[in-house]
């Protein structure tokens, strides 16, 4: 079996370039993700904004599961 040094060096060079570009794209996408995502998802709203999500114990008294499902499909939330 003949091992070509030129082919081996070409393969190593390709792998180094591939790893460097992968590393670079990973960090570019990470920076883009930090830019898109707000700093604190759970901060208290300011101005006229209202925080609408409330963690509850589940179904309120007098509220039927069918009504909740209908509300879900009606508003698409």
N, CA, C and O of each residue as an XYZ file, in Angstrom:
308
protein
N       0.837     -1.169      0.000
C       0.000      0.000      0.000
C       0.888      1.240      0.000
O       1.824      1.352      0.791
N       0.584      2.144     -0.877
C       1.369      3.365     -1.019
C       0.587      4.516     -0.396
O      -0.573      4.749     -0.733
N       1.233      5.225      0.510
C       0.610      6.375      1.158
C       1.189      7.631      0.525
O       2.388      7.894      0.609
N       0.320      8.393     -0.103
C       0.744      9.616     -0.768
C       0.806     10.746      0.247
O      -0.200     11.093      0.865
N       1.978     11.310      0.412
C       2.163     12.415      1.351
C       1.398     13.653      0.889
O       0.838     14.388      1.702
N       1.380     13.870     -0.405
C       0.689     15.046     -0.946
C      -0.820     14.953     -0.670
O      -1.439     15.948     -0.293
N      -1.406     13.779     -0.853
C      -2.833     13.593     -0.598
C      -3.126     13.726      0.901
O      -4.146     14.300      1.281
N      -2.247     13.205      1.748
C      -2.442     13.278      3.191
C      -2.378     14.732      3.664
O      -3.201     15.147      4.480
N      -1.424     15.502      3.171
C      -1.294     16.916      3.544
C      -2.506     17.701      3.051
O      -2.989     18.594      3.748
N      -2.997     17.381      1.868
C      -4.179     18.045      1.340
C      -5.393     17.757      2.221
O      -6.196     18.652      2.483
N      -5.529     16.512      2.676
C      -6.638     16.147      3.546
C      -6.541     16.863      4.894
O      -7.551     17.351      5.399
N      -5.368     16.932      5.475
C      -5.175     17.614      6.755
C      -5.471     19.101      6.608
O      -6.104     19.692      7.482
N      -5.024     19.710      5.522
C      -5.299     21.121      5.280
C      -6.806     21.361      5.142
O      -7.328     22.340      5.676
N      -7.506     20.474      4.430
C      -8.953     20.580      4.294
C      -9.640     20.485      5.653
O     -10.558     21.256      5.934
N      -9.210     19.555      6.494
C      -9.830     19.384      7.808
C      -9.586     20.597      8.708
O     -10.467     20.986      9.475
N      -8.404     21.191      8.620
C      -8.103     22.388      9.416
C      -8.980     23.560      8.975
O      -9.532     24.277      9.810
N      -9.105     23.749      7.659
C      -9.948     24.829      7.142
C     -11.407     24.584      7.505
O     -12.114     25.515      7.890
N     -11.863     23.339      7.387
C     -13.237     22.994      7.734
C     -13.517     23.267      9.213
O     -14.555     23.836      9.551
N     -12.607     22.869     10.087
C     -12.787     23.093     11.520
C     -12.785     24.592     11.841
O     -13.579     25.047     12.664
N     -11.903     25.356     11.202
C     -11.832     26.798     11.452
C     -13.116     27.496     10.996
O     -13.634     28.356     11.709
N     -13.633     27.139      9.827
C     -14.874     27.751      9.350
C     -16.065     27.344     10.208
O     -16.954     28.157     10.456
N     -16.092     26.094     10.663
C     -17.164     25.645     11.546
C     -17.134     26.425     12.852
O     -18.176     26.864     13.339
N     -15.962     26.598     13.412
C     -15.798     27.365     14.654
C     -16.243     28.812     14.455
O     -16.915     29.382     15.315
N     -15.867     29.409     13.314
C     -16.221     30.791     13.027
C     -17.742     30.936     12.875
O     -18.328     31.849     13.456
N     -18.388     30.051     12.106
C     -19.835     30.128     11.913
C     -20.582     29.911     13.223
O     -21.614     30.540     13.461
N     -20.074     29.033     14.066
C     -20.705     28.810     15.364
C     -20.730     30.106     16.175
O     -21.756     30.452     16.759
N     -19.620     30.811     16.213
C     -19.560     32.049     16.983
C     -20.365     33.171     16.340
O     -20.930     34.007     17.046
N     -20.425     33.202     15.024
C     -21.251     34.210     14.353
C     -22.718     33.980     14.681
O     -23.437     34.929     14.992
N     -23.172     32.728     14.616
C     -24.561     32.427     14.950
C     -24.837     32.667     16.432
O     -25.942     33.075     16.788
N     -23.878     32.427     17.285
C     -24.042     32.689     18.710
C     -24.198     34.192     18.959
O     -25.054     34.599     19.745
N     -23.393     35.008     18.310
C     -23.531     36.461     18.436
C     -24.876     36.938     17.901
O     -25.509     37.806     18.502
N     -25.318     36.375     16.773
C     -26.616     36.735     16.211
C     -27.736     36.340     17.160
O     -28.700     37.088     17.318
N     -27.626     35.189     17.787
C     -28.636     34.745     18.744
C     -28.709     35.642     19.953
O     -29.801     35.915     20.451
N     -27.570     36.110     20.439
C     -27.560     37.046     21.570
C     -28.164     38.387     21.170
O     -28.804     39.048     21.987
N     -27.964     38.788     19.926
C     -28.495     40.056     19.444
C     -30.022     39.987     19.323
O     -30.714     40.959     19.627
N     -30.539     38.852     18.885
C     -31.975     38.696     18.679
C     -32.707     38.506     20.000
O     -33.793     39.056     20.182
N     -32.141     37.746     20.917
C     -32.805     37.413     22.167
C     -32.719     38.577     23.147
O     -31.644     39.145     23.339
N     -33.845     38.941     23.772
C     -33.771     39.998     24.777
C     -32.969     39.558     25.992
O     -32.764     38.364     26.214
N     -32.524     40.511     26.763
C     -31.652     40.232     27.893
C     -32.371     39.414     28.960
O     -31.848     38.394     29.411
N     -33.543     39.840     29.363
C     -34.262     39.158     30.435
C     -35.685     38.871     29.973
O     -36.470     39.797     29.767
N     -36.019     37.601     29.809
C     -37.345     37.228     29.341
C     -38.414     37.493     30.398
O     -39.570     37.739     30.053
N     -38.056     37.448     31.654
C     -39.033     37.475     32.734
C     -39.058     38.792     33.503
O     -39.524     38.837     34.642
N     -38.565     39.851     32.895
C     -38.562     41.133     33.586
C     -39.986     41.697     33.642
O     -40.851     41.304     32.859
N     -40.212     42.608     34.565
C     -41.511     43.252     34.706
C     -41.674     44.246     33.559
O     -40.775     45.048     33.308
N     -42.811     44.206     32.858
C     -43.021     45.112     31.722
C     -43.023     46.571     32.169
O     -43.365     46.890     33.307
N     -42.636     47.438     31.252
C     -42.590     48.868     31.537
C     -43.627     49.589     30.683
O     -44.045     49.079     29.643
N     -44.030     50.745     31.113
C     -44.971     51.557     30.344
C     -46.375     50.984     30.391
O     -46.874     50.628     31.458
N     -47.013     50.895     29.222
C     -48.391     50.415     29.136
C     -48.471     48.911     28.934
O     -49.568     48.370     28.797
N     -47.343     48.227     28.912
C     -47.336     46.780     28.699
C     -47.888     46.066     29.925
O     -47.764     46.544     31.052
N     -48.498     44.916     29.680
C     -49.084     44.125     30.752
C     -48.548     42.711     30.627
O     -48.514     42.145     29.534
N     -48.135     42.149     31.734
C     -47.681     40.768     31.740
C     -48.918     39.884     31.856
O     -49.651     39.977     32.841
N     -49.161     39.022     30.858
C     -50.420     38.284     30.806
C     -50.305     36.862     31.314
O     -51.329     36.230     31.577
N     -49.129     36.347     31.460
C     -48.992     34.965     31.920
C     -48.964     34.921     33.431
O     -48.211     35.657     34.069
N     -49.780     34.063     33.998
C     -49.780     33.861     35.436
C     -49.691     32.370     35.699
O     -50.498     31.597     35.181
N     -48.740     31.970     36.479
C     -48.643     30.559     36.841
C     -49.727     30.271     37.859
O     -49.799     30.918     38.904
N     -50.561     29.305     37.554
C     -51.684     29.005     38.432
C     -51.644     27.565     38.899
O     -50.742     26.797     38.564
N     -52.645     27.229     39.678
C     -52.751     25.875     40.196
C     -53.443     24.945     39.222
O     -53.645     23.772     39.537
N     -53.806     25.422     38.071
C     -54.508     24.579     37.117
C     -55.858     25.178     36.799
O     -55.962     26.366     36.492
N     -56.885     24.366     36.869
C     -58.230     24.800     36.534
C     -58.811     25.619     37.696
O     -58.761     25.205     38.854
N     -59.356     26.776     37.358
C     -59.982     27.624     38.371
C     -61.326     27.019     38.767
O     -61.879     26.175     38.062
N     -61.818     27.455     39.873
C     -63.114     26.947     40.313
C     -64.198     27.430     39.352
O     -64.266     28.618     39.036
N     -65.046     26.510     38.887
C     -66.135     26.849     37.976
C     -65.721     26.862     36.520
O     -66.566     27.123     35.664
N     -64.466     26.594     36.193
C     -64.003     26.607     34.815
C     -63.894     25.163     34.325
O     -63.236     24.336     34.956
N     -64.527     24.872     33.225
C     -64.535     23.515     32.689
C     -63.375     23.350     31.701
O     -62.926     24.309     31.075
N     -62.910     22.111     31.583
C     -61.803     21.819     30.671
C     -62.212     22.080     29.230
O     -61.403     22.553     28.432
N     -63.460     21.777     28.890
C     -63.959     22.035     27.534
C     -63.930     23.509     27.197
O     -63.620     23.883     26.066
N     -64.251     24.353     28.166
C     -64.218     25.807     27.939
C     -62.797     26.284     27.688
O     -62.560     27.130     26.825
N     -61.870     25.746     28.433
C     -60.468     26.128     28.234
C     -59.979     25.689     26.864
O     -59.257     26.431     26.198
N     -60.364     24.487     26.432
C     -59.967     23.983     25.118
C     -60.593     24.815     24.014
O     -59.932     25.129     23.024
N     -61.855     25.173     24.171
C     -62.531     26.013     23.182
C     -61.851     27.373     23.101
O     -61.647     27.888     22.002
N     -61.498     27.964     24.233
C     -60.794     29.246     24.257
C     -59.450     29.128     23.543
O     -59.044     30.032     22.813
N     -58.768     28.010     23.757
C     -57.471     27.789     23.110
C     -57.613     27.771     21.598
O     -56.838     28.415     20.890
N     -58.603     27.035     21.101
C     -58.780     26.937     19.651
C     -59.355     28.229     19.065
O     -59.070     28.566     17.916
N     -60.154     28.946     19.838
C     -60.747     30.185     19.354
C     -59.681     31.259     19.136
O     -59.669     31.924     18.101
N     -58.788     31.426     20.113
C     -57.766     32.471     20.013
C     -56.447     31.966     19.455
O     -55.580     32.773     19.120
N     -56.270     30.671     19.346
C     -55.051     30.124     18.767
C     -53.820     30.327     19.631
O     -52.716     30.493     19.114
N     -54.000     30.316     20.927
C     -52.876     30.522     21.832
C     -52.475     29.244     22.488
O     -51.540     29.227     23.288
